[in-house]
Amino acid sequence: DKYVKQYSADGQSDHIVDPFFKMDLSLKQQISKTIAVILNINNLTNRSETTSEENTVTVNNIPYWKNPLTAELYGRTIDLGLRISL
């Protein structure tokens, strides 16, 4: 869900972190008693995290409006590993 990142002094234009959904995947396959293969995929949905300025001031007869401020895209990462237990 969204949350306030920075409150404005007048309470009319707060900076908000917009809601976003991120999903990760982690798999492990035990090959033998001492060997395992591990796969980690981060940010499967590849969605960006955005912030906005929410305004409660009426402008041009619009009582509530939202201004985009930033967007950060972290990208997807994939790690593949082999674990050997001695």
Secondary structure, 3 states (H helix, E strand, C coil): CCEEEECCCCCCEEEEECCCCCCCEEEEEECCCCEEEEEEEECCCCCCEEEEEEECCCECCECCEEEEEEEECCCCEEEEEEEECC
